[in-house]
Amino acid sequence: MSIPQIFFGMTYGGMISFITLFAKELNFQQFTGTFFMIIAIGIFFSRMFAGQIFDSKGPYFLMISGFGLSIIGYLLLALMKDVTGFLSAAFLIGIGSGILMPTLQTMVNNVVTIDRRGAANATITTAFDLGIGMGSLLYGMMAESIGLSMSYLSSTLLLLAGLLFFLFYVDRFYQTHKLDLVSAAQSRKK
């Protein structure tokens, strides 16, 4: 579960590190603060329903949706050169972020016993931080050679890699290792 988190963190790190320069390049510097506010609104909006969906349907649909919306958001960011595209990208990236981060964290917590949750949370948080750092460096190098627009377009490939890793490995691992913590707690009481 840390690998998809790293891929997601890389795109997020590249975006937050260079969005101000990208906005200036597009002559939208007055909208940079609005961009971050709209990301926060997207995160807030997605958190209102993501937990309920996870509880009723599990993580599969959420992970596909989170990666899919993020991919569309980065496509808009890279390809649309108007304010509407710029701010719409922020909303979609925010929704995707608000789905991916808590879903991955919940999945991690569901495959470990309660006494290991601290270590599990530290691992998933470190994976995100590692991704942010790697993304900042990677996007800095890419921006010099291919430009920021193409760098953000490459985000779709990183997110696609994270989604594929989830589909072909993490989901299967999760389904076979998730713990029924309610049953475990009830059997301890007996």
N, C-alpha and C positions, 0 to 999 in steps of 0.2 A: 504494500500500500504506500510505501514511501517513494517508490519510483514514479508513479503518476503524480504524486505531490511535488517531486523535484521538477518534473517537466512543467507542471502548472506554475510552480514558483519561478522557473526560469523566464517564462513569458511575462509573468507579473512583475518580476524584477526589472526586466528590460523595458517594460512599459512605464513603470513609475520613475525609473532613472532618466528616461529620455523624452518623456511626453512634453515637457516644457520646451525643449529644443525643437521637437517636432511641431508643436503648436506655433512656435516662432517662425519656423520654416514655412508653414502654411499661412502665416500672418493671422493666426487666431490666438495670440498670446493673451488677449483679454479674456479668453474662455478657459484657461488652464484651471483656475480654481473651480469653475463650473463643472469641468470635466471630472475632477475628483469628487465634487459633491454628488454628481449624478452616479458615479460608481458607488458611493456610499448608499444612495437611495436604492440602487439595484440590489446591493447586498442586503439591505433591510427588507426590501420587498420579497426577495427569494427566501429569506429566513422565516417569513411568516407562514410559508406552506411546505418547505422542504422537509421539516421534521415529521409532519403528518404523513407525507408521502412515503418517507423512509419507514415509518412505523407500519403503514398499511401494505406497501408494495416491495419494500427492501431497496437496496442501493442501485440496482441495475439501471432502472429507468432514470434515476437521478444523475448517475454518472454520465450516461449518454447525453442527457439534456444539458448538464453543466459543461461538459467538453464541447458539445455542439454549439451552444449559445456563445461560448467563449471563442470558438473558431469563427463563427459568423461576425462576432464583435471585432476580432482582429482583422478579418477581411475588410470590413467597413472602414476600420481605422487606416488600413494601408491603401485602399483603393478609392475611397470617396474623398474628394478634396474640398468639401464644403462643410459649413458649421453643423448642419443637420447630421451628416454622416459622422462627424467627429463626436458629437454628443450622443448620438444613437449608439455608437460603438461603446462609449463609456457605460451606458445603461446595460447593454448586453454583456459586457465584460463583468460588470458588477453583479448581475444575476448569476452568471456562470461561476464567479468567485464565491458568491454566497451559497451556492449549491455544493461546489466541490470541496471546499475546506471543511465544513462540518460533516459532510457525508464521509469523507475519508477518515476523519477523526472518530466518528461513531463506529465505523467499520473496525478500526484498530482496537477500540475499546471492547468491541464484541468478540474479538478472537483471543483475548487474554483474560486471565482471572482478575478479580477485583484488586488483589494485592499487587498486580503487575501494571495497573493502569497508569501509574505515574511514569514508569519507564516507557510505556507505549505512547503516552502523550508527548513526552520529551522527544522521542524518536520521530514522530510525525511532524512536530514543530521544527525540529532540527532539519528535517528533510526540506521543509518549506523555506527555511532560512538559507540553507545551502543552495537551493534553487534560485532564490533571489540574488545571492552573491554571484553564482555562476552566470545567471542571466544578465546581470549588470555588466560583467566583464565581456561576455559573448556579444551582447548588443553593441557595446562600445567598439569592439573590433569590427563587427559587421557594418556599423554605421559609417566607419571610415572607408570601407571598401565598396559597399553596395548602397549605402544611404539608409535613412531611417524608415522610409516607406517600405522598402524591400525587407528590412529587418523585421518590421511588424508583420509583413506577409509571411516571413519564415516562422513566425509564431504559430501559424496554422499547422505547420509540419511538426513542431514540438508538441503541440496539443494533440495532434493526431497520433503521435507516437505514444503519448501518455494514455490516450483512449484505447489504442490497440493493446498496450501492455495490460490495461485493466481487463479488457474483454478476453484476452487469451491466457492470462495468468491469475490476476488478482481476484476476479469474480469467482473462479473455480476454487482458489485457495480459501476465499471467504466462506463460500457455501459449505466446504468440507470442514472448516475449523471454527466456525462461529459457535459460541457457547450458548447453551440455554441456561442463562444465569438465574432465571426464575426457578427452574427445576432444581438447579444446584442449591439454591438458598433454601428451598422447601425441604430437600433431602437432608440438609445439615440440621434443620430444626427437629427432625424426627429422631 
